[in-house]
């Protein structure tokens, strides 16, 4: 039996009716609960006793001067059939009136604060049958900046749509829920809800934003083609609606995706259009993206113009412009432009541009913008004249492919780089690892790993990757030596991946002591890991070792 | 809720909390076993006791200004950082400047999950137009301001934060941004943190990953031992005396019979005691 049923079984007649009425509110204060109670009180029971009795029960949850029923308990109470419709309408009417006319200074202390929000008013309007008024308010909440109210509006609107109070065709509930999940970075649930909005096909702002966000999520998942198709739909709806803000934002996003896809001319077209329509933050985004596209296209003067405009706008600190980054880029591009002006020969100009794009590519690579890095390395290749720079470009392209998980292309360019004279330990290590990934034999890769170790004995990666390969081949003792040598470094240099690789190697041993040690190293890896590196946790869960971290280990 | 909450036993638990209820800062870990331990009643009583004292069944405000804030992801007002800040200010009766509101709108960037990032900011960061570091700097400065306000409040008052149970993702923002962002330093000044931990959550072990070490740990057991039953009978009888037309011995007998039939299930005992008393009142006429 639920605790509500337990309470009602013991309580005098009339308690169910009052509780059902109280459940009409998302949250309550004693003052408002008393007003509701007094509409139809329980015979011989004063309001004060009823409230004391409620507060003692476990289904009333305190909330910083307010209180509420949990969502499950509230659903159970709303499903009761004790209160008639007129009584419930009177309760909703009181609550709506408090929100519209009540003293706002009492919000949260004596009057539930949600009643003063559009979300709360939309909720009670729908309950009173004013569906258009309700949907209008829910739409207003959806269009406002991210807030807890938006989250609440999504919960309330979805509840009312499921109960049949809001019509099935209304997109506001799914839109509000989807946007909340997106803002909380739960992209999977955001996609579920926003797809519901998009597939309705209405030519309204919500559909345009839904397609936009779905496109951004696909772009984040490195699915640029799908992202582009969704953003195209958003651009089309935004254009039909003739609203500039949404259009600017989606043009910015589409410009970024086109840039990722290497369509620089297309990106420039979108960003030019966005910059024409934009102001404030959206203009910052447009100018910043456009300046990078112009640089990638070799239009340094155009890039400098956009950067100058950004520098001027940075005086408004609420725009959040990172002036240091802008100045660094400005300085580099201005110097390059000046050198190009004073260059006397084409060879000299090519050399300047090659160095410029190489420098850009390295910056992108360190910022983990690998697609842009790849593009810049390719651009640098166009101007490359000497062997040293050519080898550097090939190495950069190979490394970019390596980071983009394309071992086939990576191995081709890394081999070319090595043959062109790049003898870096990293290049050899990545080549060997890429060859391992595409199924090449250990006989081939082991030699390259050893060359990498000889090139730089302090580089831990060839040792760590070689250890994995040796472990797979059953050569446990050697694997363990290499894995320990790579991972057991001073605390300041510890790396989660290297530690986890050591755990994997030890875990393959038949020795129970070493397998226990593997669990400890996986725990240590979890201590040093970044949020996105989930393997150590999975490893521990599979072995029943949980997720507990002991930082002293 | 003041004056509407009364205490049924839990003398041992509240005795362990006495230094903090008296105004000392600290961190307390409260472990419970789902709803059978009746955690909501405990929190309601804790809040009432912290903000005031009970003397002879009456609630008397403490001389020192006392405030408390319950942080719970199911409450829209404390789900995201800007609103948490507003609630702190509301509790301390401070006005938030327009400037703070503007900065607050740009917050919640750079955290893993709980984020109120606007579409603008999110897209902006994705394409490198808006500096995430700059947003984080603004957020940290804003938390520093809040800690400054709280520290000034603690010069003449006391503040309790109750952090309700939640998983790592839900609580990460609180620990990384708020607690480690400056609030932990306020414990010696009188800040009191209560961590509610539901032992029935399968991921409860994760708590060790991010929660600070505690000064006191208490357990909310789901049933009453012999001594606790005696205390509960006393408390319920005292409550019944206030509402029923009867003397203490009669109320004691009522209470004894009620506790005897509910002592194996604390959740039921708490959930139905009010209903039971109302029924007695109504039957008395």
Interface residues (C-beta under 8 A of the other chain):
Chain A: X3 X6 X7 X8 X9 X10 X11 X12 X15 X30 X42 X43 X44 X45 X48 X49 X50 X51 X52 X53 X54 X55 X56 X57 X58 X59 X60 X61 X62 X63 X64 X65 X67 X70 X71 X108 X113 X114 X119 X145 X146 X147 X148 X149 X151 X152 X183 X184 X185 X186 X209 X212 X213 X216 X219 X220 X249 X252 X253 X256 X281 X282 X284 X285 X287 X288 X289 X292 X318 X319 X320 X321 X322 X325 X367 X369 X531 X546 X547 X548 X549
Chain B: X1 X4 X5 X6 X8 X35 X38 X40 X41 X43 X44 X47 X68 X69 X70 X72 X74 X75 X76 X77 X78 X79 X80 X82 X83 X87 X90 X91 X102 X103 X105 X106 X108 X112 X113 X114 X115 X116 X117 X118 X119 X120 X121 X122 X123 X124 X126 X127 X128 X129 X130 X131 X133 X134 X135 X138 X203 X205 X206 X208 X209 X239 X243 X267 X268 X270 X271 X272 X273 X274 X275 X276 X277 X278 X279 X281 X282 X285
